[in-house]
Amino acid sequence: MYHQGSAVLLRRKEPHKRSQLWRLTGGGLLRHEGSSPPSVKPSSANTGLVLDIDSLAPPTCGKYVRLVLSKPNPRRMHSQTWSFTEDNRMKCDLPGLYVQPRGGVKGLKDGVDAVLGPANITKDDQIPIEQCISTCKLRPGSGCLGVKILADGPTRVLQITDCLQQSEEDTEKDWMLVEQKGGMRQATASSLDTEGDSSALEVQIRLVGGIGVSVINSVPEELVFINLEQIEVDYLRTSKLETLEGSIGRIQVDNQIFSSQLPVLLYPSLPEKGSKEETMVAAQTNASCVCFKRTQQASKCGNI
């Protein structure tokens, strides 16, 4: 049982042991999780204890003072406010004092007292190994979250992502294979190496079912729905050639306003059977260029 004045000892790390868990508050207090019941929220716990020093005055003349658990006290702000330096040391607001084991490097043993003492920098301006302290989070992640509100048709979506942490796959992969099966939708994307050119890139995208785009106002209320079907995109890039081809088989724009006189704003006319127009697409675009010279800054291309 932990109480006011309990000494802080250095122990071997045991995963998820509450007596070894600390929470750094917004005010810089290190609240000890093991001194309060798990059911009590840390922000409203009155029985929680924080890290402090066992002295009414800061140590002087190279002396050490042990670390203890104490109740939060605004009058002891300088000895109860903690932070971690960029060189991996732990200190409070008292200048020139850092957390370390009693006895220096020889005191790095299980069960020894944790004390606050002088820096003791060596002749080579190196930090003593007994003062090197690193933090370890209980849950994974960088701790920095980004919040966005996106529109998915008439629905608002709250998206929460980790701003600082990215997976290795996102940073290492230059392309991604995407495939969706079932229904009328199928999308594929691939990167292929052509013979004799290791830097060639080819991407093929097929969306048989197409995509739908909703235009909404601030109510939100859907105004227009755009349906694009049979989408095909082909992209090829080599050291000497770069081409892009795209086509949309069917386009239709619907008016979503209630009791509108024109429910369909745009649609393709149906061709007669057997005519040449029966196999034509609604929209098509082609672009290509041949690279005569390549530099690190830009490529000079001639249009064909």
Rosetta blueprint (number, residue, H / E / L):
1 M L
2 Y L
3 H L
4 Q L
5 G L
6 S L
7 A E
8 V L
9 L E
10 L L
11 R L
12 R L
13 K L
14 E L
15 P L
16 H L
17 K L
18 R H
19 S H
20 Q H
21 L L
22 W E
23 R E
24 L E
25 T L
26 G L
27 G L
28 G L
29 L L
30 L E
31 R E
32 H E
33 E H
34 G H
35 S H
36 S L
37 P L
38 P L
39 S L
40 V L
41 K L
42 P L
43 S L
44 S L
45 A L
46 N L
47 T L
48 G L
49 L E
50 V E
51 L E
52 D E
53 I E
54 D L
55 S L
56 L L
57 A L
58 P L
59 P L
60 T L
61 C L
62 G L
63 K L
64 Y L
65 V E
66 R E
67 L E
68 V E
69 L E
70 S E
71 K L
72 P L
73 N L
74 P H
75 R H
76 R H
77 M H
78 H H
79 S H
80 Q H
81 T L
82 W E
83 S E
84 F E
85 T L
86 E L
87 D L
88 N L
89 R L
90 M E
91 K E
92 C E
93 D L
94 L L
95 P L
96 G L
97 L E
98 Y E
99 V E
100 Q E
101 P E
102 R L
103 G L
104 G H
105 V H
106 K H
107 G H
108 L L
109 K L
110 D L
111 G L
112 V L
113 D E
114 A E
115 V E
116 L E
117 G E
118 P E
119 A L
120 N L
121 I L
122 T L
123 K L
124 D L
125 D L
126 Q L
127 I L
128 P L
129 I H
130 E H
131 Q H
132 C L
133 I L
134 S L
135 T L
136 C L
137 K L
138 L L
139 R L
140 P L
141 G L
142 S L
143 G L
144 C L
145 L E
146 G E
147 V E
148 K E
149 I E
150 L E
151 A E
152 D E
153 G L
154 P L
155 T E
156 R E
157 V E
158 L E
159 Q E
160 I E
161 T E
162 D E
163 C L
164 L L
165 Q L
166 Q L
167 S L
168 E H
169 E H
170 D H
171 T H
172 E H
173 K L
174 D L
175 W L
176 M L
177 L L
178 V L
179 E E
180 Q L
181 K L
182 G L
183 G L
184 M L
185 R L
186 Q L
187 A L
188 T E
189 A L
190 S L
191 S L
192 L L
193 D L
194 T E
195 E L
196 G L
197 D E
198 S L
199 S L
200 A L
201 L E
202 E E
203 V E
204 Q E
205 I E
206 R E
207 L E
208 V L
209 G L
210 G L
211 I E
212 G E
213 V E
214 S E
215 V E
216 I E
217 N L
218 S L
219 V L
220 P L
221 E L
222 E E
223 L E
224 V E
225 F E
226 I E
227 N E
228 L E
229 E E
230 Q E
231 I E
232 E E
233 V E
234 D E
235 Y E
236 L E
237 R E
238 T L
239 S L
240 K L
241 L E
242 E E
243 T E
244 L E
245 E E
246 G E
247 S E
248 I E
249 G E
250 R E
251 I E
252 Q E
253 V E
254 D E
255 N E
256 Q L
257 I L
258 F L
259 S L
260 S L
261 Q L
262 L L
263 P L
264 V E
265 L E
266 L E
267 Y L
268 P L
269 S L
270 L L
271 P L
272 E L
273 K L
274 G L
275 S L
276 K H
277 E H
278 E H
279 T H
280 M L
281 V L
282 A L
283 A E
284 Q E
285 T E
286 N E
287 A E
288 S E
289 C E
290 V E
291 C E
292 F E
293 K E
294 R E
295 T L
296 Q L
297 Q L
298 A L
299 S E
300 K E
301 C E
302 G E
303 N E
304 I L
